[in-house]
Amino acid sequence: MRNNNQERTFRRDPGKLLSSAVMLFYFSAFLLLWLKDFAWQAAALAVAVPVMIWLGVNFLPRLFPADKLLLSLTNFLCALGVLVLYATNPAYAYQQAVYYGVGLVAMVVCIYLVRVIKHWRIPVYLLMPVSLALLALPLIIGRETNGAKNWFYVGSLSVQPSEIVKLSLLLIISHFMSRRKFLPWLIFAVGCLGLLMLQKDLGTALMYYGVTLMLYYASSSNLLLTGIGLAGGAGAAVLGYKMFAHVKRRVAIWQNPWSDYDNAGYQLVQGLMAIASGGLFGVGLGLGSPRTIPVYHTDFIFAVICEQFGVIFGLCVLLMYVAIIWRGATTAMAARTSFHGLLAMGATLMIGLQTFVIIGGVIKLIPLTGVTMPFVSYGGTSLVSSMCLIGLLQGVASLNEDDLDEDTRLAMLGSEEGMR
């Protein structure tokens, strides 16, 4: 009888079964790495990573209603980043594991903010100047990296403000669009895009612009203005190509990376060679030559995954992102208010567009831009902000679940009254 009950529980809750499989996978993977050189750090991560997955998937839903499948997929990708980084450079993995833990806390904070705050008018007006000031900091105290000046440093800690501001961007434009106030969100979005253009951070500018435009269409269904926005975006892309030399180089190596193999095209060629050398099933965890790719731990971590685990595994990773986007879209459509629907849709679009931009660049589908692979690439600001996006999405999902439970309760009360 107990076995039948357990089977019914797993069928009703696919996230629970998936989380158990994920924890076993990572325990085994880190255990294999420990057997390679008997480093205590690998043994510690073999315990710590499954524990964080359990906290993220099984413990958090006890605090509030949650989408366990979405949590399982998110935590799998976060843990995958820690695993691949340990297999290539353990020092990065230790820091990423800490960021993973911080990201879980930040995700919970974002969930509660969405659940608790009923009126966003005052927080949104406070966020607007703070976000613009934060986004302007790299222009004042930042350092230029790969042609873009989008970072600043606090001691030894590097901060990318655009990763933080994209959260406030979603809150601000969702608030004003849901209330049909055109001018405030437009001014804020243009200000953000202008600062990103000054930083020469065109990859992030593309995400900001794309998400804003798609949310505008979702909120207004105005095809004419959306088309004008698309045309304007295309014009801005052409202008950026003509203005910035590093953009011209990226387009040139996208067209033919072998033409400048020893310089600008080197990392793209090495990434493509890594994917090809992995074949269908990969060369094995910790094997291969990932360090031949200059930015293997950030922009090109998808190439490292394909080299070590194979193209089939890489496709499975892509399907996980597709599943996250699907769950996000269904959450947005089920939202009871336009603000929460736009917020959930914006978080989903931000994750989906960022994934397309970076993986599309790595496999030479589109010109490469300097953004990270959500949840997986090395970087504290990137990982924490990605977890916050999931927190916003989970916050809306939990409100949807609350509404569903209330509707069910009212329906049951109505049925009881009818029977009387």
N, C-alpha and C positions, 0 to 999 in steps of 0.2 A: 504493500500500500504506500509506503514511504517513497519507494523508487518512482511510482507513478506520479506522486505529488511533485517530486523533484523534477521529473521530465516535463510536467505541465508548467512548472515555474520557469524553467529555462525556455520553453516555447513562448511563454508570455513575455519574458524578459531576455531578448537576445543580447542585450548589452552585458548582462551578467556572465553569460557563457563566453562572450568575446573577450571580456576583461580577464577571465581566468586563463584563456589561451594566450593572451598577450603577456601576462605576468610570467607564465611558464616559458614563453619564447625568450624573453629578455633575461630571465634567470639562467637559462641554458646558454645563451650567447655570451654573457659575461663570465660564466663558469668556464667556457671554452677558452676565452681570452686569459683567464687566470691560469689555466693549465699550461698556457704557452710560456709564461715566465714566472709564475707564482707571485705576481705582484699583489700586495694586499689591497691596493686600490681597486683592482678588478673584482676581488671578492666582496669588498664593501659596496661597490655599485651593483653587484649581483643581488644584494639584499635591498639597498636603498631605492633603486629604480622600481622594482616590483612593489615596494611599499608605497612609493609616491603614486604609482598607477592605482593601487587599491584605494588610497585616500581620494584620488581624483575621480574614481569611477563608482566605488561602493560606499564610501563614507559620506561624501558630499550630498548625495541624494537623500540622506537621512535628515539633512538640515532644511531642505526645501525640495519641491518637485523638480525633477531634472530629466533630461533626455540622456539616458545611459549609453545609448549607441553613439551619440555625438561625443560624449565624454570619452568613450573607449577609443574612438578613432583619433581624437585630439591627443590623448595621452600616448597612444601608439606612436604617433609622429614625433612628439616631444622626446620620447624615450629612444626612438630611432636616431635622432640627432645626437644624443649622448653616446649611444653605442658606436656609431660611425666615427664620431670624433675621437672616442677612446681608441678605436682600432687604428687611427691615423696619427693622432697626437694627444696623448693622455692629459696633458696640461689643459688643453681646451675643454676636454670632457668634464674635468672637475668643476671648472667654472660654469659650464653649461648645466651641470646637475644642480648647482646652487641657483642659477637663474630659473630652472624648471620649478624648484620649490617656491621661489619668490613669485613665479607666474601663477602657481596654484592659488596662493594667497590673494594675488591681485584679481584673479578670476572670481573668487568668492566675493571680494569687495564690490566688483562690478555687478555681480548678480544681485547683491543686496541693494545697491544703489538703484537699479532698475525696479526692484520690487518695492522699495520703501518710498522713494521720491515720487510724489504724485503730480507735483507742479514744477516744471523745469524752467519757468520764465526767468527767475532770478539767477539760478546756476548758469543758464545759457548766456545771459548778458555779462556775467562775471568771466566766463570762459573765453569770450571773444577777444578782449584785449590781452589777457594772459597768454593765450595761445599764439597770437601774432607776435608778442614780445619774445616768447620762447623760440619761435621759428626764426626770428631775426638774429638770435644770439650767434649762430655759426658765422654770420657775416661780420661780426664784430670780433669774436675771440676764437673762431674756428680754424681748422687746418684743412688744406685742400688735399683730397685723396682721389686718384684716378679721374682728375679733371673736375670733380665736384667738391664744393666747400660746404658740406652738410653735417659735420661733426664738431663737437667741442669737448674739451677734457676737463674733468674735475679730479685733480690729482692724477691717479693712474686709471681712473674710470672714464671710458669714452661714452658719450651720450649723443644719440641721433634724435633731435627734437621732432623731426617729421614723423617718426614712429609714434610719438606720444600725441602729437597734435591731430593725427588722423582719427583718434578716438573722439576728441572734442569736435572735430569736423562733422562726424556722424551725428552726434547729439545736437549740434547747432542747426544743421540743415534739416534734420528730421523734425525738430521742433518748429521751425519757421515754415517749412513746407506743409506740415500737417495743419497749420493755421492759415495757409494761403497768403503768407507774408513774403513777397518776392524780394524786396530790396535788401533786408538785413542779411539773409543767407548769401545773396549774390555778392554784396560788398565783402563779406568775410571770405568767401571762396576765391574771389579775385585777388584779395590781399594775400592769401596763402599761396596762390599760384605765382603771383609776382615775386614773392620772397624765394620760392623754390627756383624760379627762373634765374634770379640773381645768384643763387647758390650753384647754378648749373646742374641741379639734381632733376634731370628731365624724366627719369624713371618714376620717381615719386610724384612728380607733377602730372604724369600721365594717369596714375592711379587716382589721384585727387580729382582730376578733371572727369575721368571716365565714370567714377562712382557718383559724383555730383550730377552729371548729365543724366545718367540712368535713373537716379532717384527722382530727378525732376520729371522725367517722362512718366515714372510710376505714379507720382503724386498728381500730375496734371493731365496726362494723356494728350499733351499738346505736341502733335507731330511736327508742325511747322517750326516752332522754336527749337525743338530737339534737333531737327535737321540743320537749322542755322548753327546750333551749337556744334554739331559734328563738323560742319564746314569750317567753323572757326578753329576747332581743334586741329583739323588738317592743315589750315594755314599757319597755326602756331608751330606745328611740327616742321613745316618747311622753313619757317623763320629760324627755328632753333638749329636746324641743319646748316643754314647759311651763316649763323652767328658764331657757333661753337665748333672749334677745330676737333675736339674729342668726339663730338657727335659724327662728324664727317669720317673720322677714322673708324668708328664702330660700324657705320653703314658700309664702308669699304671692305672691312674684314668680314662682315656678314655676307657680302656678295662673293668674296673670294679670300678666305682666311690664309690660303697658301701663298698669296701674293706678298705677304709680309710675315712669313712664318717666324722669323727670328725676333720679331719685335711685337707689333700690335696684335698679330694673329696667333701668337704662340699659345696663349691660354685656351682659346677656342679650339684650336687644332688638338691640343692635348686632351681637352675634355671630350671631343668626338672620338679620339683614339681610345680613351679610357672606356667609353661606352661600348665601342666595337670590341675591345679586348675582353670585356666581361661576357660577351655572347649572351645566350639565353639564360644560363644558370649561374654565371659569375665565376670569378677566380677563387672566391672564398673570403670569409671574414678576416680582416687584417692582412690580406695578401694584395698583390698588385702594386702599382706605383702611383698612388694618389698624389704624392707630394710633387710630382712633376707638373701638376697644375698649380699655378701661382696662388690662386684663391680657392683652393680645394675645400676649405672649411666654411666658406660663406657662399659666394655666388655659384660655385660649381659643385656643391655637395651632392646634387642629383647625379652628376657624372660619376662621383665616387660610389654612390649607392648602386648604380647600374654595373660598375666594374666589379664590385665585391659580391653583389647578390644576383646580378643578371638582369637582363632586359625584362623578363617576365615579372620579377619582383618589382622593378621600376614601374611597370604598368599597373601592378597592384597598388602601389603607392599613389599613382595618379587616380585610380578608382576610389581610393579613400578620400581624396580631395573632392572628387565628384559626389561621393556620398555625403560629405560635410555640406557641400553646396545644396544638395537636394534637401537635406534635413533643415538647413537654414531657410530655404525657400518655402517649405511647407510650414515652418514656424511663422514666417512673415505673413503668409496668406491666412493663417488661423488667428492672427492677432485681432483683438477686439477694438483697438483704437488705431487711428492712422499713424500717430506718433510711434507706437511700438512696432507697427508693421513696417514703417520706413526704417526704423532703427535696426530691426532684424535683417531686412533686405540689404541695408547699407553694409552691415558687418559681413554678410554673406558675399556681397559683391566685392568688398575690399579683399577678402581672403581669396576669392576666385580669380580676380583680376591680377593680384600679385603673384599667384601661383602660375597663371598663364604667362605673364611677362617674363618671369625668371626661367621657368622650364623651357618656354618657347625660345628664349635666347640661348640656353645651353645646348639645345638640339638643333640650333641654326634655323628655326622656323621663322623667327623675327630677329631684328638687331638686338644685341645684348645690351641690357641696361643694368645699372647698379642697384638692384633690389635683392632682398634675401628671400629664401624659400621659407614660407611660413612654418613655424614650429620646429623646423629641422636645422636650418643654418645656424652657425655659431653667432652669438651676439645677444647680450642681455636685453637691450632695449627692444630689439626685434622680437625675441621670444616672449617677453612680458607683455608687449603690446598685442601680439597675436593671441595670447591667452586672455587678455582683456576683451578682445573682440568676441571670443567664445563666451566670456562672461556676460557681455551685453546680450548675446544671442540666447544664452541659457536663461538669463533673467526674463526675457520675453516668453520663452518656452514655459518657464515655471508659472508665469501669470496666466498663460493659456491653460495650463493644467489646473490651476486654481479655479478658473472660470468654468472649465469642463466639470470639475467636481461639484461646483455650486449648481450648475445646470442639472447634473444627475440627481443631486439631493432634492432640488425643487421638483424634478420630474417624479421622483419617488413619493414626495409629499402629495403631489397632485394625484398620483395613482391611489394612494391611501385614502384621500378625501373622496375620490370617485367611488371606491369600494364601500365607503360608509354610506 
